[in-house]
Amino acid sequence: MVIRRVNPRMVKEEVEILTFTADNRDAAKAIYPKLVALIKEFNKDQLMYFRKAFKVDTDDWSPTENWFVTGLDNGFYLIPMVGGRPAGMLNGEFSNDGGVKYLDINTVFVLPQYQRRGIGRTMFLQAKEMGKAEGREIIFLTVYANNPNAVKFYESVGLRPARINMVGNI
Ligand SMILES: CC(C)(COP(=O)(O)OP(=O)(O)OC[C@H]1O[C@@H](n2cnc3c(N)ncnc32)[C@H](O)[C@@H]1OP(=O)(O)O)[C@@H](O)C(=O)NCCC(=O)NCCS
């Protein structure tokens, strides 16, 4: 398991970023129960943007261990731990779309109390390195247009808008 330490000047408490891949599936399963509340919080947050952007009402969705572990088949999770507790999550996936090899980022989340301390950036840069090691040249993700803080975060780590999803209600 790769463990990284965020520069302690950036965060008051010690932060370790745990890396989970298909090579340490059992460790991922072991940490999953500690992540459920965090994933639910992320989903609740994203659901709010989704409802407003798509103008639909939809139910919350509860994560399952099976769903979580499937994320390891072609990808990885980075989990920042503060004081032994998960403070966020990044899920990356190595995809191959029409011959182009992407690093897809599916989830980036830092608990509100730990935001703006460099944890998101540290996870993102580590994900980029892992993508490079897997021969990826392009990093791809989707963000809600009505989530400007996330857009600013992605721009701060060097991403640019490339495609706009258009939605309408029928
Ligand atoms: C987006 C998110 C992951 C950023 O994580 P973070 O650990 O707070 O980000 P960092 O501290 O590494 O910020 C890096 C840079 O991004 C930019 N940034 C991050 N959050 C920002 C905000 N709320 N407003 C403006 N800029 C922001 C800044 O340039 C920041 O650098 P600075 O603090 O030196 O100014 C976090 O805010 C989050 O979990 N948001 C809710 C979930 C979400 O919307 N995720 C994206 C889903 S697509």
The ligand as an SDF file (V2000), in Angstrom:
LIG
                    3D

 48 50  0  0  0  0  0  0  0  0999 V2000
  -13.6190   20.4400   -4.9660 C   0  0  0  0  0  0  0  0  0  0  0  0
  -12.9070   19.8780   -3.7250 C   0  0  0  0  0  0  0  0  0  0  0  0
  -12.6480   18.3840   -3.9170 C   0  0  0  0  0  0  0  0  0  0  0  0
  -11.5630   20.6220   -3.5390 C   0  0  0  0  0  0  0  0  0  0  0  0
  -10.8420   20.0090   -2.4790 O   0  0  0  0  0  0  0  0  0  0  0  0
   -9.9050   20.8750   -1.4910 P   0  0  0  0  0  0  0  0  0  0  0  0
   -9.0810   19.9260   -0.7000 O   0  0  0  0  0  0  0  0  0  0  0  0
  -10.7330   21.8270   -0.7390 O   0  0  0  0  0  0  0  0  0  0  0  0
   -9.0130   21.6780   -2.5500 O   0  0  0  0  0  0  0  0  0  0  0  0
   -7.5540   22.3000   -2.3110 P   0  0  0  0  0  0  0  0  0  0  0  0
   -7.4460   22.8300   -0.9200 O   0  0  0  0  0  0  0  0  0  0  0  0
   -6.5410   21.3260   -2.7490 O   0  0  0  0  0  0  0  0  0  0  0  0
   -7.6070   23.5390   -3.3330 O   0  0  0  0  0  0  0  0  0  0  0  0
   -6.7130   23.6970   -4.4140 C   0  0  0  0  0  0  0  0  0  0  0  0
   -7.0840   24.9630   -5.1600 C   0  0  0  0  0  0  0  0  0  0  0  0
   -8.3600   24.7990   -5.8130 O   0  0  0  0  0  0  0  0  0  0  0  0
   -9.0830   26.0510   -5.8070 C   0  0  0  0  0  0  0  0  0  0  0  0
  -10.2670   25.9080   -4.9560 N   0  0  0  0  0  0  0  0  0  0  0  0
  -10.6030   24.8540   -4.1690 C   0  0  0  0  0  0  0  0  0  0  0  0
  -11.7810   25.0500   -3.5490 N   0  0  0  0  0  0  0  0  0  0  0  0
  -12.2040   26.2760   -3.9510 C   0  0  0  0  0  0  0  0  0  0  0  0
  -13.3480   27.0590   -3.6420 C   0  0  0  0  0  0  0  0  0  0  0  0
  -14.2960   26.6170   -2.7870 N   0  0  0  0  0  0  0  0  0  0  0  0
  -13.4760   28.2640   -4.2210 N   0  0  0  0  0  0  0  0  0  0  0  0
  -12.5300   28.7410   -5.0550 C   0  0  0  0  0  0  0  0  0  0  0  0
  -11.4110   28.0320   -5.3950 N   0  0  0  0  0  0  0  0  0  0  0  0
  -11.2540   26.8240   -4.8510 C   0  0  0  0  0  0  0  0  0  0  0  0
   -8.1240   27.0780   -5.1950 C   0  0  0  0  0  0  0  0  0  0  0  0
   -7.3600   27.6210   -6.2540 O   0  0  0  0  0  0  0  0  0  0  0  0
   -7.2470   26.1970   -4.2910 C   0  0  0  0  0  0  0  0  0  0  0  0
   -5.9880   26.7620   -4.0100 O   0  0  0  0  0  0  0  0  0  0  0  0
   -5.8480   27.8050   -2.7790 P   0  0  0  0  0  0  0  0  0  0  0  0
   -6.5680   27.2170   -1.5960 O   0  0  0  0  0  0  0  0  0  0  0  0
   -4.3620   27.8930   -2.5790 O   0  0  0  0  0  0  0  0  0  0  0  0
   -6.4970   29.0850   -3.2570 O   0  0  0  0  0  0  0  0  0  0  0  0
  -13.7670   20.1200   -2.4360 C   0  0  0  0  0  0  0  0  0  0  0  0
  -14.1170   21.4940   -2.3800 O   0  0  0  0  0  0  0  0  0  0  0  0
  -15.0210   19.2980   -2.3840 C   0  0  0  0  0  0  0  0  0  0  0  0
  -14.9910   18.1600   -1.9160 O   0  0  0  0  0  0  0  0  0  0  0  0
  -16.1620   19.8560   -2.8300 N   0  0  0  0  0  0  0  0  0  0  0  0
  -17.4490   19.1630   -2.7380 C   0  0  0  0  0  0  0  0  0  0  0  0
  -17.5130   17.9690   -3.6850 C   0  0  0  0  0  0  0  0  0  0  0  0
  -17.3680   18.3720   -5.1270 C   0  0  0  0  0  0  0  0  0  0  0  0
  -18.0410   19.2760   -5.6020 O   0  0  0  0  0  0  0  0  0  0  0  0
  -16.4870   17.6320   -5.8090 N   0  0  0  0  0  0  0  0  0  0  0  0
  -16.3140   17.7910   -7.2320 C   0  0  0  0  0  0  0  0  0  0  0  0
  -17.2840   16.8820   -7.8960 C   0  0  0  0  0  0  0  0  0  0  0  0
  -17.1640   16.9300   -9.6360 S   0  0  0  0  0  0  0  0  0  0  0  0
  1  2  1  0
  2  3  1  0
  2  4  1  0
  2 36  1  0
  4  5  1  0
  5  6  1  0
  6  7  2  0
  6  8  1  0
  6  9  1  0
  9 10  1  0
 10 11  2  0
 10 12  1  0
 10 13  1  0
 13 14  1  0
 14 15  1  0
 15 16  1  0
 15 30  1  0
 16 17  1  0
 17 18  1  0
 17 28  1  0
 18 19  1  0
 18 27  1  0
 19 20  2  0
 20 21  1  0
 21 22  1  0
 21 27  2  0
 22 23  1  0
 22 24  2  0
 24 25  1  0
 25 26  2  0
 26 27  1  0
 28 29  1  0
 28 30  1  0
 30 31  1  0
 31 32  1  0
 32 33  2  0
 32 34  1  0
 32 35  1  0
 36 37  1  0
 36 38  1  0
 38 39  2  0
 38 40  1  0
 40 41  1  0
 41 42  1  0
 42 43  1  0
 43 44  2  0
 43 45  1  0
 45 46  1  0
 46 47  1  0
 47 48  1  0
M  END
$$$$
